[in-house]
Amino acid sequence: MFRNHDSSYRCHAGLVRCALAIGLFAGSVCDTSAVAQEIGKRPYEMEWVGRTHDTRPPLIDFEDLAGWTVECHQAAASFERSRETQLWDKYVGKLVYRATGTSPVVTVRPPKPVPVTRLFDCVNIWIYGNNWGWAPDRTTPPVAISVLLQGSGGPLVSISLGAVRWKEWWLMHRRLTEQQIAALGPSPQVVGIEVRKGTNKNDRSLFFDNLAVYKEALPPLTFQPRRERGITLPAGQTVGTNIGPGKLPFPNRKETILPTNLTAGYRLHIERLQGGFAFHYEGDDGHLVYRYVPKKGTLSDVSAEWIGRGRPFEPLSEGGVRFWVDDSGATDPEKIELIDCRLDGALVVSKWRCTFGKREAEVTYSFRLWQKSLVVDVVCRTPEIGEFRIGKVVGGTNPRLVTIPYLMGDSQRPAVLILGPKERPLFVLPLVDHCRSNGSLLWFANDVAKDGVTQNGGSRYLPRTDGQRNPCFERLFLTISPRFEEVLPSIPNPKSPWMHVAGERLWRAHGASNRASDLALWEMFARFGMNKTVITDHETGWRDGGESFTMRTRAAPGKGGDAAQVDYARKLHTLGFRYGIYNNYTDYAPVNEYWDEDYVSRLPDNQWRTAWPRCYNIKPARAVELEAKLAPIIQKKFQLDTAYCDVHTAVRPWSYCDFDARVPGSGTFAATFYAYGEIMLHQKATWNGPVYSEGNNHWYYCGLTDGNYGQDQLARLDVNPWLVDFDLLKLHPKCCNFGMGNPGMFYGRKPETRRTPTERLDRFLAATLAFGHTGFLVREGGFENAFRSYYSVQQIHARYAQQTVSSIQYAGPDGRLWDTSAALASGLYRRSQVVVRYSDGLEVWVNGNGTEPWVTRETVIPPNGWLVCDPREKKLTAFSAMIDGHRADYVESPAYIYANGRGRVTRFQKATADGQMVALLQESGHQADHRCRQEG
């Protein structure tokens, strides 16, 4: 094979020619058919189903590269046909490239432009990549791929396909814009493939096969009817595919996210005002008034006042609907005229005519009072609305915003507004009801400015692939209260039926390697009594390399296939573990045996929605069908009793909204929410055990999932204050979220320099207990950490996981305890010293302060330490606290006694230890002693 990087060359089937283009360094293209090559294998998933022909007939198949050339700018490269890896037919194109400058560009060209003789709007090409997006390799930067087309005498049109961030084969796809098609004219030709950003200094390789240029037919689609949603929606609002028999068990109440009112003694009434209405809440806890005077036709017409706690203010100023304006966003109506405003029972209904240019929309705002919440229903049946905006708070005194761990929204999240002095605060929270929204997404913006406080954004309506937007249907809950707990949204999902299982067990995802060594690892854990653990395989249970890992029923061949998987599951169950396999119905690989282009969800511009590297996102409406088909097959084979359904609760429902106009409910994130929720419900029924997911956005799904990684990465709880109330009061009663995620989710990927490894684990475990989570089995750092993470917390979370919270208090610098409302208003909650009392009397005291010890009547709790008391039942004592001037750990429980002297001989009530030890209390009354010693 010929290379030359000092001059400009093109290699034409062995003939070298000089090209005088300034700044170009040519590579070579050579025919190596006479040279013996090792023949690679096709993806075995394709072999399983006999998939030997591409979905799209290729325009260029790379079987014959005679006459092809390589042009290089600040790069060196060669291009040849190869059999090192196989896909379609016998040969693929192999590009070897490296950089010689800072801005390398490699262009591979056919001997002459290849004409496109049919109408087309899409380009596909198969590429075998060289890096994984989740594991960046500086020596192999992701390159950008473009296909170059040109019309007769027209401009060069570069079709960008994206960046290579995978290994093995993947199908790159791009739909051309109307402008690109017009620029190409009636006689387009493929003139090359361009590779940019390959700044690697050493040779790297890519493989190419089957470049197709075609027109998508987009035939009509049909879907299986799903059960009806748990609430009744207004006439005209889409319900997606939820039109079948039966009813989903969520939402499980018509009030959906309406917060809990802690005062039973109250009454509601509506008063007519001159020109408007007043909604009154009068209770034992005070008097709240919302006034509505229809003047402007926006939510600026609403004011609020808590009698005796400051003057009236506008909580929704400038809120309301906005017209869409092409791609530039949304704009306010130019004119708003009142059609009608009337009292209809407990509702005040106002209708408005809104205009923008020649466009017109009739908008209805309906107001009612539920407890302390003003509930606003918004309806516009004509598809003119691009945005519903909550607005901002104008006129409130001393405003400050507080975001809440686990109440996720987007890069910004819902924030609670605190008004007034710290002695008499008011808490304000407006939220769009995600269960009832017809929007494409929710957005959040929070800012305190001189002209008002922007709070919590609103919803947006994006176009479907047919260019149309859905009609606007929204419900807004505006809640104002002197108690913080009363503004927190409820989660209208049924309680997990598996909390008795999930609540007693730690959780660990295991990346399957060799099944014999995997089993030996868990046999060791079982010998140490650590089998109150849920174990799930991660992706590698299905795959050996980079093949697909979802929508499969056959286990990884290189790990023994189905037979080894069956044997492994049986043996783990025998050891006393709960064991399940990995799955998700979001990441869809083109090599998968169930691949169908029309199963891929679409963006508003009709592009395929990408997902994890080497995957596209499968339509949620197809995902729920495929899960119903495949999960029973998996269960019949492997006899599992739990599973990990990855991704679904890591993404916001609108992150995987399908805009394909052929799909019922397209363009609405609710269609995704209800599909993913049904998947979780079906999974737990299939496994006859708890189903877990990835978390981060799990508040939408708690109860539908039985547990999630207890992570909130954007909250940065490794350094930020621990405000535990939303998690404990709303999520904790529904499901069992574990750990703080894993340590990497808690601390992030950057190396930790502020804490020692021991201190890192201390804080991770302390946060787990403060937020009421079940344990995560921490293997990072070796078996000693696993031992400590198990025995420090297992009996604690087994006690509180199925209990509700009776009180939450935060400690001030003098040790005095304050309820959450007072701690928030004063800022004392930032000390992160919290006492949680559960309904069975259990008390959990956690010092989340990273620097200051917490002196209590019982002991001194060091930074990231804890104390667990059981004054009522007296069955559990646990602490990580100071004894004789040093920190030590102890648990005395019905199941075991655990002690850890942390390197010093320490006498506890029923044990003495310098390192870690556990005495397992067996039913016979005997003890089985285990010690975990650190080597070295």
C-alpha positions, 0 to 999 in steps of 0.5 A: 500500500502506497503512502506519501505525505510530503507531496500531493498524490492520488493513487488510482488503482496503483497509478500515482498522479501528482495533484498541484492543490496547495495545502493538500496532502494526498493519501492513497487508495489501493486494491488489495484483493490479491493480498490475503486478508483475515475475514471478519464476522458479520454482527451475529444478531443479523445472522440470527435472523438471516438479515443479509440484505440492507433495508436500503439498496446501496448507491455505493457498496464499496465492493470495488474501490478502483479509481477512488482517491483520497485528498488530505488537508493537514492529514495523511490517509489511505483508503482500501477495500477490506475484509477485516470486518464484514457487513454486506456482501464481501468487502468494506472500505477501510480508511486509515488516517492521522493528523499532520496539522491542527485542522485535518480534513480527509476526503474520499472520492469515487473515480467520478461523481456517482449520479443519483437517479431517483428522488431522494431526501435521505442519506444512510451510510454504515460505519464501523467506529473506533471510540465510545462516547461514554469513555473519551479517548484523547488519542482517538478523537470523535471525527465528524462525517459528511457526505458531499453532494453536488448538482450539475454546476451547482454548489457543493452541499455537505450533508453532516451525519454527525460524529463517530462515538461508537465502535463496531457497526452503526447506521448513520442517517440524515434527512436533507432539508428542503434548502439542501434538496433545492440547491442540488437541483434535478441532477445530483451526484455523490462526489465524496465522503469527508472526515474532519476533526481527526486530530489523532497523531497515530493511525486510526481506522474507520470502515464504511459500507453501503451508502444509500441515497433514497426517499423515505416512503413514510407509510401510515402506522398502526399501533396496539391500543393501550389501556386508558389513562387514569384520569379523564382529559378534556374533549379534544385533548389527545390521549395517544394510544391510550384508547383500549380497554381497561384503565392504567392505575396512574394517575391514581387520583383526579387531583394529580399533583395537588399538594397535601394540606396539613390542616383539616379544619378549613373552608373554601368559598368564592366571593363576587367582587366588582369586576371579578371574583375572590377565592377564599381559603379560611382555616385554622392556620390562616386566611388566603385570598386569590383575586381574579379581575379579568382586565388584561387577558393574561395571568397578570389578572391574578393577585394573592394575599395571605391576610396578616403576612404582607400586602397583596402581590401578583404571583403569575404576572405576564403569564399565559399563552403565547403564539408560536413564531416560526423557529424563533420561539413564541410571542405575546398576542398583539391584542386580547379581547374578553369574550365572556367571564362567568361563575360556573359552580366552583369554577370561574371561566373566562374566554378571550380572543387573542390575535397576532397579525391575521392569526386568531385563537380563542383561549379559555382560563378556568379557575378553581380553589382546591385547598390552598392551591389556585388551579388554572386550566388553560385551553386553546383548541386551535394549534396557534400556541407555542408556549404557556408561560407561568409568569413571574411574581411581582410585589412580594417582599424579601424574595429568595428562591430555593431549589429542592433536591429530587424535584427535577425539571431540566438544567434548571428545576422547579424552585420554591419562592420564599417571601416575607421575614424569616419569622413569618414566611410564605412559600410559593410554588407554581407547577404545570401538571405533567400528568395532564399536559398536552405540551411537547416539553416543560421548561424552567427558569428561575431568577430574582430581579428588580421587576419580579421573580421569574419562577418555573417557566411553563410548557412549550408546543413544538411542531410535529413532523407534519408542521402542525402543533397540538392544541394547548391544554394545561393545568397549573397548580399555584400553591401558597402556604406558610408551611413549606411541606404544603407546597410540595407536589404530590406524586399520583402514582400507586405505591410500589407493591414490592417495598417489603423486598426492596426495603430490606436489600442493598442494590448492586449492578454488576457488569458481567464478565466471566460467569464462573468468576462472577459466581465466585465473587457473589459466593464470597459475599454470601459467605460473609452474610451479605446476601440481603442484596439485589443484584442485576447484570448490566449491559454486558449480560447481553453483549460481549463487545459493542453489539446491542444490549436491548430488545434481546432475548438471547444472552451473550454468546461469549459468556456461555449464552442462554445456558450459562445465564440460566445456571447463573440465575439459579445459583444466585437465587440459591445463595439468597440473592434477588437477581435480575437482568438488564433491559431498557426500551429506549436504546435501539441499535440498527444491528438488533434482530428487531430493527425497523427504521419506522420504529425510530422516534423522530424530531420535529424536523423528521430526523431520527432521534439518537440515544446512547452511542450506537443507538437510536431512540425507539418510539415510546409507542413501539417500546411499550409493545415490544416490552410486552412481547419480549419480557415474558420470553426473557422471564420464561427462559431465565426465571428472574425475580427482579430487573433493572430497566435502565434509562427510563427514569434518567431522562425527562419524559419530554427528552424522548418525545416522538414528533412523528405525525403518524403516531397518536399523541405525537408531539406530546411528552405525555405519550412518553410518560404513560408508555414508560409508566406502563412498561414499569408496571408490566415489568414488575408483574413479569418478574414477580419482583421489584423493577428498578431504573436509573433515576435522576428524574424519577420523581415522575415515576416513583411507585411505577418503578419500585426503586431507582438510583437515588441520584440527583447529579445536578443538585451536587449533594456532595457539596450543597445543602441537604434539604431532605423533605421532598424526597422523604415526604413524597418519594419515600412512601412510594418506592425505595431509591438506593444509595445516592446513586453510586459514588460516581453519581454522587461525587461526579467523574472528576477526581476527589481531592478534598476528602480521603477515600474513607471520608468519601464513603462516610459522606455517601453513607450519611447522605443515604441515611439522611434522605431515607434511601436503601443501601447501595453496595459500594465495591469501589475501593475494595471488599472492605468498603463493600463490607462497611457499606452493607453492615453500616446501613442494612438494618437501618434502612430495613427499619425505615424503608416501609415507614412514613416520616412523622417529622423533619427538623434541622439543627442550628449552630446552638443545637436547637432544632427547627422545623423545615419552614423555619430552617428554610426561611432563616437559612439554617437548613444549609448546615445539613444537620437533620433529624428525621423521625419515622412513624414507628418511632425510629430517629435518624440523626445525620450530620451532613455538615462537612466541617462541624461536629454536632454535639447532641445530648447522646454523643458527638456526631462528627462531620458526615456521621450519624446516630440512629435511636429506637426509643419506642421499640428498642430493637436498633442502635446504630451510629458512626460517632465519637467514642473515646476521642475517635470515630467508630461505627456500631450497629446492634440489631435483630439480625447482626452486631456490627462494629468498626474501631477504625484502627483502634481497639474500641469497646462497644456495648456488645463487641470489641474491635479494632477493625470491622467485624460482624456477628450474625445472629442466627435463629438458633441464638448462635452467632456467626462471626466475620471479620473484615481486615484491611490488607497491608 
